[in-house]
Amino acid sequence: MHWYTGDTVYDTVLTAAFAFAAFVIIGGFFAQSSYGRFSSTKLGLNLNPKLGWWLMEIPATVVFLISYLAGPHRFEPASLVLAGIWMLHYANRGWFFPLAIRQAPGKRGTFNVSVIVMGMLVTSMHGYLNGTLFSHDFFGQYTTAWLTDPRFLVGLVIYLCGFALLVNSESIVRNLRDKNNPGGAEYRIPFGGGFRFVTSPAYLGEIIAWSGFAVLTWALPGVAILLITAGNLVPRALGTHSWYRDKFPEYPTDRKALIPYVL
């Protein structure tokens, strides 16, 4: 994997992304991001999670498209495939997932504005770095031959496995609340799918997916987002596991927090 592209702006943003990854990893030891069950009113304004998630993720679509369409290789086959994988991920994360959230009527906002601001920073950097990389192909890597390269093929399989686990796990959680009775119990113990093994299979799926993405792109922006994702989700998975065990005395004792049989 190469570091310097020779483009000053790009290399500066890439360096900033790794610096931010270090910040997230270190910060994860001290506090959880303020959204969902770990939301707090101490950090200021909280928004509805549908709006909060959408605002946080929208730069990943908008900034990516602007950056990608500005590049000279935007119509090359490999670049289009990579862009398609990106759009698949954010069609789910930035559009379907926020709209599909089922929230109890009258519940206060649980998505803190500080999380939205930080998230928009990350998704903006993420969108710019990858959109620019795919369509400028600074290192001449993304030729048609890349689509049969073992790194791309192995990474794609890893990515799709993680993405499938992510989508399935989110569906299980979403359907715990009956859409015809949104005012029912706010939290229940999920079963089935990845929940047979861990408390946070969606987080595991997200980490696996971005691991695959880093391999299939074989580029540092993928490594940066993997580090940021893991830095945020690993501590959150551990906190979520403890929360469920405290809230539900009957919680399955054989489940791990994030990695089956290990963690």
C-alpha positions as CSV (number, residue, x, y, z in Angstrom):
1,M,0.0,0.0,0.0
2,H,1.3,3.5,-1.0
3,W,1.1,6.5,1.2
4,Y,2.1,9.6,-0.8
5,T,0.1,10.3,-3.9
6,G,1.8,13.6,-4.6
7,D,-1.5,15.4,-4.3
8,T,-1.0,17.8,-1.3
9,V,-4.6,18.1,-0.3
10,Y,-5.3,14.3,-0.6
11,D,-2.2,13.4,1.4
12,T,-3.1,15.9,4.1
13,V,-6.6,14.6,4.5
14,L,-5.3,11.0,4.6
15,T,-2.9,11.9,7.4
16,A,-5.7,13.7,9.2
17,A,-7.8,10.5,8.9
18,F,-5.2,8.4,10.6
19,A,-4.7,11.1,13.3
20,F,-8.5,11.0,13.9
21,A,-8.4,7.2,14.1
22,A,-5.8,7.4,16.9
23,F,-8.1,9.9,18.7
24,V,-11.1,7.6,18.4
25,I,-9.2,4.5,19.6
26,I,-7.8,6.4,22.6
27,G,-11.1,8.1,23.3
28,G,-12.9,4.7,23.2
29,F,-11.2,3.7,26.5
30,F,-12.9,6.6,28.3
31,A,-16.4,7.1,26.9
32,Q,-19.1,5.8,24.6
33,S,-20.4,7.9,21.7
34,S,-23.7,9.6,22.9
35,Y,-26.4,7.8,20.9
36,G,-28.9,5.0,21.4
37,R,-28.8,3.4,24.8
38,F,-25.7,5.4,25.7
39,S,-27.2,8.8,24.9
40,S,-26.7,11.6,27.4
41,T,-28.3,15.0,27.8
42,K,-25.1,16.4,29.3
43,L,-23.6,17.1,25.9
44,G,-26.3,19.4,24.6
45,L,-28.9,18.9,21.9
46,N,-30.2,15.4,21.1
47,L,-32.1,14.8,17.9
48,N,-34.4,12.1,16.6
49,P,-32.3,9.1,15.6
50,K,-33.8,8.9,12.1
51,L,-32.6,12.5,11.5
52,G,-29.4,12.1,13.4
53,W,-28.3,9.0,11.5
54,W,-29.2,10.5,8.1
55,L,-27.4,13.8,8.7
56,M,-24.3,11.9,10.0
57,E,-24.1,9.6,7.0
58,I,-25.2,11.9,4.1
59,P,-21.6,13.2,3.4
60,A,-20.6,9.6,2.6
61,T,-22.9,9.7,-0.4
62,V,-22.7,13.4,-1.4
63,V,-18.9,14.0,-0.9
64,F,-18.1,10.6,-2.5
65,L,-20.1,11.3,-5.6
66,I,-18.7,14.8,-6.0
67,S,-15.1,13.6,-5.6
68,Y,-15.6,10.5,-7.8
69,L,-17.2,12.3,-10.7
70,A,-14.3,14.8,-10.7
71,G,-11.8,12.1,-11.6
72,P,-10.5,11.2,-15.1
73,H,-11.0,7.4,-14.5
74,R,-14.6,7.6,-13.3
75,F,-15.8,5.5,-16.2
76,E,-13.2,2.8,-16.0
77,P,-14.6,-0.7,-15.2
78,A,-12.7,-1.2,-12.0
79,S,-13.4,2.2,-10.7
80,L,-17.1,1.8,-11.4
81,V,-17.1,-1.6,-9.6
82,L,-15.4,0.0,-6.5
83,A,-17.9,2.9,-6.6
84,G,-20.7,0.4,-6.8
85,I,-19.5,-1.4,-3.7
86,W,-19.3,1.9,-1.9
87,M,-22.8,2.9,-3.0
88,L,-24.2,-0.5,-1.9
89,H,-22.8,0.1,1.6
90,Y,-24.1,3.6,2.0
91,A,-27.5,2.9,0.3
92,N,-28.0,0.7,3.4
93,R,-26.2,2.7,6.0
94,G,-27.1,6.3,5.0
95,W,-30.6,5.8,3.6
96,F,-32.3,2.5,4.3
97,F,-31.1,2.1,7.9
98,P,-32.2,5.6,9.2
99,L,-35.6,5.4,7.5
100,A,-36.2,1.9,8.9
101,I,-35.6,2.8,12.5
102,R,-38.6,2.1,14.7
103,Q,-38.8,4.5,17.6
104,A,-41.3,4.5,20.4
105,P,-43.8,7.4,20.0
106,G,-42.9,10.4,22.2
107,K,-39.5,9.2,23.1
108,R,-36.9,11.9,23.5
109,G,-34.2,12.4,21.0
110,T,-31.2,10.0,21.6
111,F,-28.8,11.1,18.9
112,N,-26.5,13.8,20.3
113,V,-25.4,16.7,18.0
114,S,-21.8,16.1,19.0
115,V,-22.0,12.6,17.5
116,I,-23.5,14.0,14.3
117,V,-20.7,16.6,13.9
118,M,-18.0,14.1,14.5
119,G,-19.7,11.6,12.2
120,M,-20.1,14.1,9.4
121,L,-16.3,14.8,9.7
122,V,-15.5,11.1,9.3
123,T,-17.9,10.4,6.5
124,S,-16.7,13.5,4.6
125,M,-13.1,12.5,4.9
126,H,-14.1,8.9,4.1
127,G,-16.1,9.9,1.0
128,Y,-13.4,12.3,-0.3
129,L,-10.5,9.9,0.1
130,N,-12.2,7.0,-1.6
131,G,-14.1,8.8,-4.2
132,T,-10.9,10.6,-5.3
133,L,-8.8,7.5,-5.1
134,F,-11.1,5.4,-7.2
135,S,-11.5,7.9,-10.0
136,H,-8.0,9.3,-10.0
137,D,-6.2,6.0,-9.5
138,F,-3.0,7.7,-8.4
139,F,-0.9,4.6,-8.6
140,G,-2.3,3.0,-11.7
141,Q,-3.7,0.1,-9.6
142,Y,-7.3,0.0,-10.6
143,T,-7.1,-1.4,-14.2
144,T,-9.5,-4.0,-15.4
145,A,-7.0,-6.6,-14.3
146,W,-7.7,-5.5,-10.7
147,L,-11.1,-7.2,-10.8
148,T,-9.4,-10.6,-11.1
149,D,-6.6,-9.8,-8.6
150,P,-6.6,-12.2,-5.6
151,R,-6.6,-9.2,-3.2
152,F,-9.8,-7.9,-4.8
153,L,-11.5,-11.2,-4.9
154,V,-10.6,-12.3,-1.3
155,G,-11.5,-8.8,0.0
156,L,-14.8,-8.8,-1.8
157,V,-15.8,-12.2,-0.3
158,I,-14.8,-10.9,3.2
159,Y,-16.7,-7.6,2.6
160,L,-19.9,-9.4,1.4
161,C,-19.9,-11.8,4.4
162,G,-19.6,-8.8,6.8
163,F,-22.2,-6.8,5.0
164,A,-24.7,-9.8,5.0
165,L,-24.1,-10.2,8.8
166,L,-24.6,-6.5,9.3
167,V,-27.9,-6.3,7.4
168,N,-29.3,-9.5,8.9
169,S,-28.4,-8.4,12.5
170,E,-30.0,-5.0,12.0
171,S,-33.1,-6.6,10.6
172,I,-33.4,-8.9,13.7
173,V,-33.1,-6.0,16.1
174,R,-35.5,-3.8,14.1
175,N,-38.2,-6.5,14.1
176,L,-38.0,-6.9,17.8
177,R,-40.4,-3.9,17.9
178,D,-43.7,-4.6,16.2
179,K,-44.3,-1.9,13.6
180,N,-48.0,-2.1,14.5
181,N,-47.2,-1.6,18.2
182,P,-44.2,0.8,18.3
183,G,-45.0,1.7,21.9
184,G,-44.2,-1.8,23.1
185,A,-41.2,-2.8,25.2
186,E,-38.2,-0.7,24.1
187,Y,-35.5,-3.3,24.5
188,R,-35.8,-7.1,24.2
189,I,-33.2,-9.9,24.0
190,P,-32.5,-10.6,20.3
191,F,-32.1,-14.2,19.1
192,G,-31.1,-15.9,15.9
193,G,-28.5,-15.1,13.3
194,G,-25.3,-13.8,14.7
195,F,-27.0,-13.3,18.1
196,R,-26.6,-17.0,18.7
197,F,-22.9,-16.2,19.4
198,V,-22.4,-12.5,20.3
199,T,-24.3,-9.5,21.6
200,S,-23.3,-7.2,18.8
201,P,-23.2,-9.1,15.5
202,A,-24.0,-5.9,13.6
203,Y,-20.8,-4.3,14.9
204,L,-18.9,-7.5,14.1
205,G,-20.4,-7.4,10.5
206,E,-19.4,-3.7,10.1
207,I,-15.8,-4.5,11.2
208,I,-15.6,-7.5,8.9
209,A,-17.0,-5.5,6.0
210,W,-14.5,-2.7,6.4
211,S,-11.7,-5.3,6.8
212,G,-12.7,-6.7,3.4
213,F,-13.0,-3.2,1.9
214,A,-9.4,-2.5,3.0
215,V,-8.2,-5.7,1.3
216,L,-10.2,-5.3,-1.9
217,T,-9.1,-1.7,-2.4
218,W,-5.6,-2.4,-1.1
219,A,-5.2,1.2,-0.1
220,L,-4.7,3.2,3.1
221,P,-8.1,5.0,3.2
222,G,-9.6,1.6,3.8
223,V,-7.3,1.0,6.7
224,A,-8.1,4.4,8.2
225,I,-11.9,3.7,8.2
226,L,-11.3,0.2,9.6
227,L,-9.3,1.7,12.5
228,I,-12.0,4.4,13.1
229,T,-14.8,1.8,13.0
230,A,-13.1,-0.6,15.3
231,G,-12.0,2.1,17.7
232,N,-15.6,3.1,18.0
233,L,-17.4,-0.2,17.9
234,V,-15.2,-2.5,20.0
235,P,-15.6,-0.5,23.3
236,R,-19.3,0.0,22.4
237,A,-19.8,-3.7,21.9
238,L,-18.2,-4.4,25.3
239,G,-20.4,-1.7,26.9
240,T,-23.5,-3.1,25.2
241,H,-22.8,-6.6,26.4
242,S,-22.5,-5.4,30.0
243,W,-25.7,-3.4,29.6
244,Y,-27.7,-6.4,28.4
245,R,-26.3,-8.6,31.2
246,D,-27.3,-6.1,33.8
247,K,-30.7,-5.3,32.4
248,F,-31.8,-8.9,31.7
249,P,-30.9,-11.5,34.4
250,E,-31.9,-14.3,32.0
251,Y,-29.5,-13.1,29.3
252,P,-27.7,-16.0,27.6
253,T,-24.4,-16.6,29.5
254,D,-22.7,-18.3,26.6
255,R,-22.8,-15.2,24.4
256,K,-19.6,-13.2,23.9
257,A,-19.6,-9.5,23.3
258,L,-18.2,-9.3,19.8
259,I,-16.1,-12.2,18.7
260,P,-17.6,-15.7,19.0
261,Y,-16.0,-17.8,21.7
262,V,-13.3,-15.2,22.3
263,L,-14.4,-11.7,23.3
